[in-house]
Amino acid sequence: MSKKSSWGWWVGGGLVVLALWWVYAHRVPVGSSTPVTTPVTVTDPTTLPGIQTGTAPWGPEIANLALRLRADGLPELTMEGQVLHIHQHLNLFIKGQSVTVPSHIGINEAAGWLSSIHTHDTRGVIHVESPYMATFTLGELFDVWGVAFTASRIGGYESTATSSLKVYANGTLYTGDPRLLELAAHQVITIVYGTEGEAPKVIPSSYEFAPGE
């Protein structure tokens, strides 16, 4: 093998390795709809760029959205994916008050791209529209939104001796790490922060999604 051909092999091989790394790091589809496991890569969301740690309500933080997506290994899409297309409804109660889930979470209109996890309006409907099969989580939703969220914290609210953070899936208390709660089709997620007296009397367990959702 000549020096020239040997050099070409190394360059070509390096480009292949780089391409494979990029695909893995950004979770870009490779022509297959085979389900893959999507681990949450962020252990401390308060370190994410632009994360909101103040009081509700919270708007969609877009300025640092791309950096947060990269931290979670999520791609920037130029169009909504259709390989995985599911929706959830999110209810949020803070100290007895319902908090609006804003529109345009995960959508950078100015730059012309969006996240696989996003919202279009203020109904609380979460869109998971991905060009590949994967498991998406509640923690990733809040990372995309740009709001600090852990088992004991949401935004600027932290669990205390009298106030707690509870997460419900379809009306049932979720006892695991809420960041790892998998987003499923037509799932109703309710997050409640506050004292026992501030909690809603009835935890929503259903939602009437619009036709096609």
SULMO-V561381 format. One record per pair of residues at least 6 apart in sequence whose C-alpha atoms are under 7 Angstrom apart, sorted by the first residue. I is the first residue (numbers start at 0). J is the second residue. If there is no record, write none. Layout:
# SULMO-V561381
i=I j=J
i=I j=J
This chain:
# SULMO-V561381
i=24 j=72
i=25 j=72
i=25 j=73
i=25 j=74
i=26 j=72
i=26 j=73
i=26 j=74
i=27 j=74
i=28 j=130
i=28 j=131
i=32 j=82
i=32 j=131
i=32 j=132
i=33 j=132
i=34 j=132
i=34 j=133
i=35 j=132
i=35 j=133
i=36 j=133
i=36 j=134
i=37 j=133
i=37 j=134
i=37 j=135
i=39 j=71
i=40 j=71
i=41 j=70
i=41 j=71
i=44 j=142
i=44 j=147
i=44 j=148
i=45 j=147
i=47 j=67
i=48 j=63
i=48 j=66
i=48 j=67
i=49 j=60
i=49 j=63
i=49 j=145
i=50 j=145
i=50 j=146
i=50 j=147
i=51 j=145
i=51 j=146
i=51 j=147
i=51 j=154
i=52 j=146
i=52 j=147
i=52 j=154
i=52 j=155
i=53 j=154
i=53 j=155
i=54 j=154
i=54 j=155
i=56 j=98
i=58 j=101
i=59 j=101
i=59 j=103
i=59 j=104
i=59 j=144
i=59 j=145
i=60 j=144
i=60 j=145
i=61 j=107
i=64 j=143
i=67 j=142
i=67 j=143
i=68 j=74
i=68 j=143
i=74 j=114
i=75 j=112
i=75 j=113
i=75 j=114
i=76 j=112
i=76 j=113
i=76 j=114
i=77 j=111
i=77 j=112
i=77 j=113
i=78 j=112
i=79 j=115
i=79 j=128
i=79 j=129
i=80 j=128
i=80 j=129
i=80 j=130
i=81 j=128
i=81 j=129
i=81 j=130
i=82 j=129
i=82 j=130
i=82 j=131
i=82 j=132
i=83 j=128
i=83 j=129
i=83 j=130
i=83 j=131
i=83 j=132
i=84 j=127
i=84 j=128
i=84 j=129
i=85 j=126
i=85 j=127
i=85 j=128
i=85 j=184
i=86 j=124
i=86 j=125
i=86 j=126
i=86 j=127
i=86 j=184
i=86 j=185
i=86 j=212
i=87 j=124
i=87 j=125
i=87 j=126
i=87 j=183
i=87 j=184
i=87 j=185
i=87 j=186
i=87 j=187
i=88 j=123
i=88 j=124
i=88 j=125
i=88 j=186
i=88 j=187
i=88 j=188
i=88 j=206
i=89 j=123
i=89 j=124
i=89 j=187
i=89 j=188
i=89 j=189
i=90 j=123
i=90 j=188
i=90 j=189
i=90 j=190
i=91 j=97
i=91 j=98
i=91 j=189
i=91 j=190
i=91 j=191
i=92 j=98
i=92 j=190
i=92 j=191
i=92 j=192
i=93 j=191
i=93 j=192
i=93 j=193
i=94 j=192
i=94 j=193
i=94 j=197
i=95 j=193
i=95 j=197
i=95 j=198
i=95 j=199
i=99 j=121
i=100 j=121
i=100 j=123
i=101 j=120
i=101 j=121
i=102 j=118
i=102 j=119
i=102 j=120
i=102 j=121
i=103 j=117
i=103 j=118
i=103 j=119
i=103 j=120
i=104 j=117
i=104 j=118
i=104 j=143
i=104 j=144
i=105 j=113
i=105 j=114
i=105 j=116
i=105 j=117
i=105 j=143
i=105 j=144
i=106 j=112
i=106 j=113
i=106 j=114
i=106 j=117
i=107 j=113
i=115 j=127
i=115 j=128
i=115 j=129
i=116 j=126
i=116 j=127
i=116 j=128
i=116 j=140
i=117 j=125
i=117 j=126
i=117 j=127
i=118 j=124
i=118 j=125
i=118 j=126
i=134 j=181
i=135 j=181
i=135 j=182
i=136 j=178
i=136 j=179
i=136 j=180
i=136 j=181
i=136 j=182
i=137 j=177
i=137 j=178
i=137 j=179
i=137 j=180
i=137 j=181
i=137 j=182
i=138 j=148
i=138 j=177
i=138 j=178
i=138 j=179
i=141 j=147
i=141 j=148
i=146 j=154
i=147 j=153
i=147 j=154
i=148 j=154
i=149 j=177
i=149 j=178
i=150 j=176
i=150 j=177
i=151 j=157
i=151 j=158
i=151 j=164
i=152 j=158
i=152 j=164
i=158 j=164
i=161 j=194
i=162 j=192
i=162 j=193
i=162 j=194
i=163 j=192
i=163 j=193
i=163 j=194
i=164 j=191
i=164 j=192
i=164 j=193
i=165 j=190
i=165 j=191
i=165 j=192
i=166 j=172
i=166 j=173
i=166 j=177
i=166 j=189
i=166 j=190
i=166 j=191
i=167 j=173
i=167 j=188
i=167 j=189
i=167 j=190
i=168 j=186
i=168 j=187
i=168 j=188
i=168 j=189
i=169 j=186
i=169 j=187
i=169 j=188
i=169 j=204
i=169 j=205
i=170 j=202
i=170 j=203
i=170 j=204
i=187 j=204
i=187 j=205
i=187 j=206
i=189 j=203
i=191 j=198
